[in-house]
Amino acid sequence: MPASRLPRIRLGRWSSAGLVVGATILIALFLAGLFLPLRFGPTDLNVDAISQPPDGTHWFGTDEVGQDLFARTVRAARTDLPLALGGTALASVLGIAGGLAVSSRSRWSERIMRGLDAFQSLPLLILTIALVVIADNSLIMVAVAIALVSGPFYIRIVRSQAIVLRESRFIEAAVASGAGTARVMWKHMLPNMRSLILAQTALTGAVALLVVAALSFIGVGVVPPTPSWGAMIRIGSGQLVTGQWWAVLFPGLALFACIISFNLVADGLRDRAGRKRSAGAR
């Protein structure tokens, strides 16, 4: 085996391991949020156990109103992850369709891309907050706002890949055999973008989760008493001055673990796409 190939193989093994670890953490947190039986309810109040540190009864401690932080941290995954994944799915559908639609080099597609540039120059987080507030904290609007923020990235990736693939011989052969534009796009182009689209989806999931957390941190979107990591971090950060570190640590760790996991999955998928392209080039 040539020595020059050893670093690439090692990197591939690490990225594959990261892909498995990241996916496992995300699935485990999501399933725990849905099905894990809890000793205390996430909204149960206990005036006899206010602001208690972690112990054998309350594993993550309690907050300022006596709610069990372990229950709230676990159940927050039931709210935050589906919102992030729903917004990501909507962004991917709109972005893939839009990217394929503007993948030609015509004048109108260039105008659409310039309009996309103008849209992305707007303060998107402020726009997101405004949309959710106008919709009276509708969780559906949170997903729509995530799609508006993340959709343009899909459009750019899909469009750039489609332009490159149009010059490929197998696309020319499909066109020569009489395949229509729609068939060429959906049957020939899209499968060859799958790895890159999946990698972008994982990255978008991390961004979407940050958006959900940021909105709930400022009291928009997911609002108390529904548990959300962002709201728990906001409340817990105000208790740090009194030494109650546990109120912010555990929801922060859960959010951190999910974001790192999304990035591990994205890196693994992107590395696989790179190895496939390298193999195809040889």
URJO-V43780 format. One record per backbone hydrogen bond with DSSP energy under -0.5 kcal/mol. NH is the residue of the N-H (numbers start at 1). CO is the residue of the C=O. Records with the same first field share a line. If there is no record, write none. Layout:
NH=CO, CO
This chain:
5=2
6=3
7=3
9=5
10=6
11=7
12=8
13=9
14=10
15=11
16=12
17=13
18=14
19=15
20=16
21=17
22=18
23=19
24=20
25=21
26=22
27=23
28=24
29=25
30=26
31=27
32=28
33=29
34=30
35=31
36=31, 32
44=41
46=65
49=46
51=63
52=49
55=58
59=57
61=58
62=52
63=67
66=63
68=41
69=61
70=61
72=68
73=69
74=70
75=71
76=72
77=73, 74
78=75
79=75, 76
80=76
81=77
82=77
83=79
84=80
85=81
86=82
87=83
88=84
89=85
90=86
91=87
92=88
93=89
94=90
95=91
96=92
97=93
98=94
99=95
100=96
101=97
102=98
103=100
110=106
111=107
112=108
113=109
114=110
115=111
116=112
117=113
118=114
119=115
120=116
121=117
122=119
124=122
127=123
128=124
129=125
130=126
131=127
132=128
133=129
134=130
135=131
136=133
137=132
138=132
142=138
143=139
144=140
145=141
146=142
147=143
148=144
149=145
150=146
151=147
153=150
154=150
155=151
156=152
157=153
158=154
159=155
160=156
161=157
162=158
163=159
164=160
165=161
166=162
167=164
168=165
172=168
173=169
174=170
175=171
176=172
177=173
178=175
179=174
184=180
185=181
186=182
187=183
188=183, 184
189=184
190=185
192=188, 189
193=190
194=191
197=193
198=194
199=195
200=196
201=197
202=198
203=199
204=200
205=201
206=202
207=203
208=204
209=205
210=206
211=207
212=208
213=209
214=210
215=211
216=212
217=213
218=214
219=216
220=215
222=220
223=221
226=223
232=228
233=229
234=230
235=231
236=232
237=233
238=234
239=236
240=237
242=239
243=240
244=239
245=243
247=244
248=245
249=245
250=246
252=248
253=249
254=250
255=251
256=252
257=253
258=254
259=255
260=256
261=257
262=258
263=259
264=260
265=261
266=262
267=263
268=264
269=265
270=266
271=267
272=268
273=269
274=270
275=271
276=272
277=273
278=274
279=275
280=276
281=277
282=278
